[in-house]
Structure formats: structure tokens, C-alpha cells
Amino acid sequence: MAIKLVHTPPSVDDTRRPVPRWALRAAYALPLLLLPSCLWRLPFAFDFTMGQVGGETMPSLWISVPYVFGLSVLTETAALLCLGLVRGWGEVAPAWLPLIGGKPIRPSAAIIPATIGGLVMTAVSVMMVLTWNGVIEGTSYENGWWDALAKICVGPVGLWGPMTLALTYAYYARRCRPADTT
């Protein structure tokens, strides 16, 4: 007797029109892609330089800890908001929200900020690649191991902008284009 393993995609049945499978996977992967960068950043709050040479030290713990932790939380929150591009709460505001709860969300209210955010993060990605290739002066490290660890942890951030733009396009296509009747 053979056991057949069936790979089922994430299911979402709370949107008016079906979400492409690739968009679901990308939206759910995005917070996980950014997690290594958020974890990489945390030791800096406690003045551990992660092998960086010549970098500025962080201000006192009273400032650095809330800043670094806040930046990590903000990063993950922004990534989680991208789920709204593939879920029903990106089409109709959740009922528990004051004033707008239960009301339809205009597509432009999601498309404009997501496009701006995607373009900004794509520009950050380009700057990151230019820095890593020596075109722009960047941070140097004590040795190649620290440099490799930094690139492994921070590198996935380079996908954030393009993935957000792709998710935004899929949202636009689903919400603003007429449905195919074929």
C-alpha cells in the first residue's frame, strides 16, 4: 500500500477573486525572509558590533535598545501587512477596526502605499548590491566570516522590494481588472 503525499497550497477563501498560488506563497514567505535581518540587528542594541570595523557605536542602552527592537518590530509588521495583498482583510476592513470596520477598502488605498514601499525597498536593494560590489563605500568587517554572515542575514532584504511590487501587481490585477469569463 503506497501512501500518496499531496502538496496542497495555502488556502484562502476570504477574497472575492482567487489569489494566484505564487502570490500566496510569496506573501507568507516575506516575513520569514526578513527575520534573519531582524535577528542580525539585535546584538547592535547591546553594543556588539558583529565584526564590523570602524562603525559608529550605538548611543546608550536607553536609546539603542528601543530603537533596534522597534526597527525589527516595524520591519516584521510591514512584511505582515503585505499579507493584506492576498487576504480578505485587504479588500474589506476587519469589523473590529473603529470607523472603517466592515467597509470595503479602495484598491488605491493598498496599491499606492505598497507601490511606494516596494520602490523604496527596491532602491535599498540596489544600494545594497552596489555596496557589496565595492561601487559605494560600505561597512568593512574583521574577517570574511563576519562579512559572509552579514550578507547571509541581510541579503534576503534585497527581495523585499521586488516581492512587494509583484504582490501589488497581483492585487491590482485581481481587484482592478475585469474578471476573465473564458
Secondary structure, 3 states (H helix, E strand, C coil): CCCCCCCCCCCCCCCCCCCCHHHHHHHHHHHHHHHHHHHHHHHHHHCCCCCEECCCCCCCHHHHHHHHHHHHHHHHHHHHHHHHHCCHHHCECCCCCCCCCCCECCHHHHHHHHHHHHHHHHHHHHHHHHHHCCCCCCCEECCHHHHHHHHHHHHHHHHHHHHHHHHHHHHHHHHHCCCCCC
